[in-house]
Amino acid sequence: MVTLTVEQAAERLGVIPRRVRALIASGQLPAVKLGEGRRGNWQIKEADLRLVQMLPSGRRGVQNKSK
């Protein structure tokens, strides 16, 4: 079983680490936290990335107002 850090998962998914943490927080991406509090590190199974690869990476409902 290959596990990845948040940063490694973000690189493979083509998103920023904050997006990976949001997917974990929402329950869409399974992960295990090693350590306590804010200093804990998330470990993500490489195989679980397929669960979120097809999700849109942008915010929903946000329209570009620059014209």
N, CA, C and O atoms as a GROMACS GRO file, in nm:
protein
  268
    1MET      N    1   0.085  -0.118   0.000
    1MET     CA    2   0.000   0.000   0.000
    1MET      C    3   0.089   0.124   0.000
    1MET      O    4   0.169   0.145   0.091
    2VAL      N    5   0.074   0.205  -0.102
    2VAL     CA    6   0.150   0.329  -0.114
    2VAL      C    7   0.067   0.442  -0.056
    2VAL      O    8  -0.049   0.460  -0.092
    3THR      N    9   0.128   0.520   0.034
    3THR     CA   10   0.059   0.635   0.090
    3THR      C   11   0.130   0.763   0.048
    3THR      O   12   0.250   0.764   0.022
    4LEU      N   13   0.053   0.869   0.041
    4LEU     CA   14   0.102   0.999  -0.003
    4LEU      C   15   0.075   1.105   0.103
    4LEU      O   16  -0.016   1.091   0.184
    5THR      N   17   0.156   1.210   0.101
    5THR     CA   18   0.128   1.327   0.184
    5THR      C   19   0.027   1.415   0.111
    5THR      O   20  -0.005   1.390  -0.006
    6VAL      N   21  -0.024   1.515   0.177
    6VAL     CA   22  -0.116   1.610   0.114
    6VAL      C   23  -0.048   1.676  -0.007
    6VAL      O   24  -0.110   1.691  -0.112
    7GLU      N   25   0.076   1.714   0.008
    7GLU     CA   26   0.148   1.780  -0.100
    7GLU      C   27   0.166   1.688  -0.220
    7GLU      O   28   0.150   1.730  -0.334
    8GLN      N   29   0.201   1.561  -0.194
    8GLN     CA   30   0.218   1.465  -0.303
    8GLN      C   31   0.085   1.438  -0.374
    8GLN      O   32   0.080   1.430  -0.497
    9ALA      N   33  -0.022   1.425  -0.296
    9ALA     CA   34  -0.154   1.402  -0.355
    9ALA      C   35  -0.196   1.522  -0.440
    9ALA      O   36  -0.251   1.504  -0.549
   10ALA      N   37  -0.169   1.643  -0.391
   10ALA     CA   38  -0.204   1.764  -0.465
   10ALA      C   39  -0.130   1.767  -0.599
   10ALA      O   40  -0.188   1.801  -0.702
   11GLU      N   41  -0.003   1.732  -0.597
   11GLU     CA   42   0.075   1.733  -0.720
   11GLU      C   43   0.018   1.633  -0.822
   11GLU      O   44   0.008   1.663  -0.940
   12ARG      N   45  -0.018   1.515  -0.776
   12ARG     CA   46  -0.072   1.413  -0.866
   12ARG      C   47  -0.209   1.451  -0.920
   12ARG      O   48  -0.243   1.416  -1.034
   13LEU      N   49  -0.288   1.522  -0.840
   13LEU     CA   50  -0.421   1.563  -0.882
   13LEU      C   51  -0.420   1.693  -0.962
   13LEU      O   52  -0.518   1.727  -1.028
   14GLY      N   53  -0.310   1.767  -0.956
   14GLY     CA   54  -0.302   1.894  -1.028
   14GLY      C   55  -0.377   2.005  -0.957
   14GLY      O   56  -0.431   2.096  -1.022
   15VAL      N   57  -0.382   1.999  -0.824
   15VAL     CA   58  -0.449   2.102  -0.744
   15VAL      C   59  -0.354   2.150  -0.635
   15VAL      O   60  -0.243   2.097  -0.621
   16ILE      N   61  -0.398   2.249  -0.558
   16ILE     CA   62  -0.315   2.297  -0.448
   16ILE      C   63  -0.344   2.213  -0.323
   16ILE      O   64  -0.452   2.155  -0.312
   17PRO      N   65  -0.250   2.207  -0.228
   17PRO     CA   66  -0.271   2.128  -0.107
   17PRO      C   67  -0.397   2.166  -0.029
   17PRO      O   68  -0.459   2.080   0.033
   18ARG      N   69  -0.436   2.293  -0.033
   18ARG     CA   70  -0.558   2.334   0.038
   18ARG      C   71  -0.680   2.261  -0.017
   18ARG      O   72  -0.771   2.226   0.059
   19ARG      N   73  -0.684   2.238  -0.149
   19ARG     CA   74  -0.796   2.164  -0.210
   19ARG      C   75  -0.799   2.019  -0.160
   19ARG      O   76  -0.906   1.965  -0.134
   20VAL      N   77  -0.682   1.957  -0.147
   20VAL     CA   78  -0.676   1.820  -0.095
   20VAL      C   79  -0.728   1.816   0.048
   20VAL      O   80  -0.804   1.727   0.085
   21ARG      N   81  -0.686   1.913   0.130
   21ARG     CA   82  -0.735   1.918   0.269
   21ARG      C   83  -0.886   1.939   0.274
   21ARG      O   84  -0.953   1.884   0.361
   22ALA      N   85  -0.939   2.018   0.182
   22ALA     CA   86  -1.084   2.040   0.176
   22ALA      C   87  -1.157   1.911   0.139
   22ALA      O   88  -1.263   1.881   0.194
   23LEU      N   89  -1.101   1.834   0.046
   23LEU     CA   90  -1.161   1.706   0.008
   23LEU      C   91  -1.159   1.608   0.125
   23LEU      O   92  -1.253   1.531   0.144
   24ILE      N   93  -1.052   1.611   0.203
   24ILE     CA   94  -1.044   1.526   0.322
   24ILE      C   95  -1.149   1.570   0.423
   24ILE      O   96  -1.222   1.487   0.478
   25ALA      N   97  -1.157   1.700   0.448
   25ALA     CA   98  -1.252   1.753   0.547
   25ALA      C   99  -1.396   1.723   0.510
   25ALA      O  100  -1.480   1.700   0.598
   26SER      N  101  -1.426   1.724   0.380
   26SER     CA  102  -1.564   1.698   0.336
   26SER      C  103  -1.597   1.549   0.331
   26SER      O  104  -1.712   1.512   0.309
   27GLY      N  105  -1.496   1.465   0.350
   27GLY     CA  106  -1.520   1.321   0.348
   27GLY      C  107  -1.512   1.260   0.208
   27GLY      O  108  -1.536   1.140   0.192
   28GLN      N  109  -1.479   1.339   0.108
   28GLN     CA  110  -1.471   1.288  -0.028
   28GLN      C  111  -1.342   1.213  -0.055
   28GLN      O  112  -1.336   1.128  -0.144
   29LEU      N  113  -1.238   1.243   0.022
   29LEU     CA  114  -1.109   1.176   0.007
   29LEU      C  115  -1.071   1.114   0.141
   29LEU      O  116  -1.040   1.186   0.236
   30PRO      N  117  -1.072   0.982   0.149
   30PRO     CA  118  -1.034   0.916   0.275
   30PRO      C  119  -0.887   0.943   0.307
   30PRO      O  120  -0.802   0.944   0.218
   31ALA      N  121  -0.858   0.964   0.434
   31ALA     CA  122  -0.720   0.987   0.478
   31ALA      C  123  -0.710   0.956   0.626
   31ALA      O  124  -0.809   0.955   0.698
   32VAL      N  125  -0.588   0.932   0.671
   32VAL     CA  126  -0.560   0.905   0.812
   32VAL      C  127  -0.465   1.012   0.861
   32VAL      O  128  -0.365   1.042   0.796
   33LYS      N  129  -0.496   1.070   0.977
   33LYS     CA  130  -0.410   1.173   1.032
   33LYS      C  131  -0.315   1.111   1.133
   33LYS      O  132  -0.357   1.045   1.228
   34LEU      N  133  -0.186   1.132   1.111
   34LEU     CA  134  -0.083   1.084   1.203
   34LEU      C  135  -0.038   1.202   1.286
   34LEU      O  136   0.004   1.304   1.232
   35GLY      N  137  -0.045   1.189   1.417
   35GLY     CA  138  -0.010   1.299   1.505
   35GLY      C  139  -0.136   1.371   1.551
   35GLY      O  140  -0.247   1.337   1.512
   36GLU      N  141  -0.116   1.472   1.634
   36GLU     CA  142  -0.230   1.543   1.692
   36GLU      C  143  -0.231   1.690   1.651
   36GLU      O  144  -0.129   1.747   1.611
   37GLY      N  145  -0.349   1.747   1.661
   37GLY     CA  146  -0.364   1.891   1.637
   37GLY      C  147  -0.327   1.933   1.497
   37GLY      O  148  -0.332   1.854   1.403
   38ARG      N  149  -0.288   2.058   1.485
   38ARG     CA  150  -0.255   2.114   1.354
   38ARG      C  151  -0.125   2.058   1.298
   38ARG      O  152  -0.101   2.066   1.177
   39ARG      N  153  -0.041   2.003   1.383
   39ARG     CA  154   0.088   1.953   1.338
   39ARG      C  155   0.080   1.810   1.285
   39ARG      O  156   0.180   1.756   1.237
   40GLY      N  157  -0.037   1.749   1.292
   40GLY     CA  158  -0.052   1.614   1.240
   40GLY      C  159  -0.041   1.612   1.088
   40GLY      O  160  -0.075   1.709   1.022
   41ASN      N  161   0.006   1.502   1.036
   41ASN     CA  162   0.021   1.487   0.891
   41ASN      C  163  -0.081   1.388   0.838
   41ASN      O  164  -0.102   1.282   0.897
   42TRP      N  165  -0.145   1.422   0.729
   42TRP     CA  166  -0.241   1.334   0.665
   42TRP      C  167  -0.168   1.235   0.575
   42TRP      O  168  -0.072   1.271   0.506
   43GLN      N  169  -0.213   1.111   0.577
   43GLN     CA  170  -0.163   1.008   0.487
   43GLN      C  171  -0.280   0.961   0.401
   43GLN      O  172  -0.386   0.926   0.453
   44ILE      N  173  -0.260   0.961   0.272
   44ILE     CA  174  -0.366   0.930   0.175
   44ILE      C  175  -0.321   0.809   0.094
   44ILE      O  176  -0.208   0.807   0.043
   45LYS      N  177  -0.407   0.710   0.081
   45LYS     CA  178  -0.374   0.595  -0.003
   45LYS      C  179  -0.374   0.639  -0.149
   45LYS      O  180  -0.466   0.706  -0.196
   46GLU      N  181  -0.270   0.601  -0.219
   46GLU     CA  182  -0.258   0.638  -0.360
   46GLU      C  183  -0.381   0.592  -0.439
   46GLU      O  184  -0.429   0.664  -0.526
   47ALA      N  185  -0.431   0.473  -0.409
   47ALA     CA  186  -0.547   0.419  -0.480
   47ALA      C  187  -0.673   0.503  -0.458
   47ALA      O  188  -0.762   0.503  -0.543
   48ASP      N  189  -0.682   0.575  -0.346
   48ASP     CA  190  -0.800   0.656  -0.316
   48ASP      C  191  -0.807   0.784  -0.400
   48ASP      O  192  -0.912   0.847  -0.405
   49LEU      N  193  -0.699   0.821  -0.466
   49LEU     CA  194  -0.702   0.941  -0.549
   49LEU      C  195  -0.803   0.928  -0.662
   49LEU      O  196  -0.859   1.028  -0.708
   50ARG      N  197  -0.828   0.806  -0.706
   50ARG     CA  198  -0.925   0.785  -0.815
   50ARG      C  199  -1.065   0.828  -0.774
   50ARG      O  200  -1.149   0.857  -0.859
   51LEU      N  201  -1.092   0.833  -0.643
   51LEU     CA  202  -1.224   0.874  -0.595
   51LEU      C  203  -1.254   1.021  -0.623
   51LEU      O  204  -1.370   1.061  -0.631
   52VAL      N  205  -1.149   1.100  -0.638
   52VAL     CA  206  -1.170   1.245  -0.654
   52VAL      C  207  -1.110   1.301  -0.784
   52VAL      O  208  -1.118   1.422  -0.807
   53GLN      N  209  -1.052   1.219  -0.866
   53GLN     CA  210  -0.987   1.269  -0.988
   53GLN      C  211  -1.083   1.336  -1.084
   53GLN      O  212  -1.042   1.425  -1.159
   54MET      N  213  -1.208   1.298  -1.084
   54MET     CA  214  -1.303   1.354  -1.180
   54MET      C  215  -1.383   1.471  -1.123
   54MET      O  216  -1.467   1.527  -1.193
   55LEU      N  217  -1.359   1.509  -0.999
   55LEU     CA  218  -1.432   1.621  -0.939
   55LEU      C  219  -1.381   1.753  -0.994
   55LEU      O  220  -1.262   1.765  -1.023
   56PRO      N  221  -1.468   1.853  -1.009
   56PRO     CA  222  -1.422   1.985  -1.054
   56PRO      C  223  -1.332   2.047  -0.948
   56PRO      O  224  -1.354   2.028  -0.828
   57SER      N  225  -1.231   2.120  -0.991
   57SER     CA  226  -1.135   2.177  -0.896
   57SER      C  227  -1.171   2.318  -0.852
   57SER      O  228  -1.114   2.367  -0.754
   58GLY      N  229  -1.263   2.384  -0.920
   58GLY     CA  230  -1.298   2.522  -0.885
   58GLY      C  231  -1.413   2.530  -0.788
   58GLY      O  232  -1.475   2.429  -0.753
   59ARG      N  233  -1.441   2.651  -0.744
   59ARG     CA  234  -1.554   2.671  -0.653
   59ARG      C  235  -1.683   2.670  -0.734
   59ARG      O  236  -1.688   2.721  -0.846
   60ARG      N  237  -1.785   2.613  -0.676
   60ARG     CA  238  -1.915   2.606  -0.744
   60ARG      C  239  -1.990   2.738  -0.727
   60ARG      O  240  -1.985   2.800  -0.621
   61GLY      N  241  -2.058   2.778  -0.831
   61GLY     CA  242  -2.144   2.894  -0.822
   61GLY      C  243  -2.074   3.028  -0.829
   61GLY      O  244  -2.138   3.132  -0.815
   62VAL      N  245  -1.943   3.028  -0.852
   62VAL     CA  246  -1.869   3.152  -0.859
   62VAL      C  247  -1.859   3.192  -1.006
   62VAL      O  248  -1.813   3.114  -1.090
   63GLN      N  249  -1.902   3.313  -1.034
   63GLN     CA  250  -1.899   3.360  -1.172
   63GLN      C  251  -1.790   3.464  -1.187
   63GLN      O  252  -1.763   3.541  -1.094
   64ASN      N  253  -1.728   3.466  -1.302
   64ASN     CA  254  -1.627   3.564  -1.332
   64ASN      C  255  -1.693   3.697  -1.360
   64ASN      O  256  -1.768   3.710  -1.458
   65LYS      N  257  -1.668   3.797  -1.277
   65LYS     CA  258  -1.734   3.927  -1.292
   65LYS      C  259  -1.650   4.028  -1.369
   65LYS      O  260  -1.693   4.141  -1.390
   66SER      N  261  -1.531   3.988  -1.412
   66SER     CA  262  -1.448   4.083  -1.488
   66SER      C  263  -1.488   4.080  -1.635
   66SER      O  264  -1.488   3.974  -1.698
   67LYS      N  265  -1.521   4.196  -1.689
   67LYS     CA  266  -1.558   4.207  -1.830
   67LYS      C  267  -1.496   4.330  -1.888
   67LYS      O  268  -1.514   4.359  -2.006
   0.00000   0.00000   0.00000
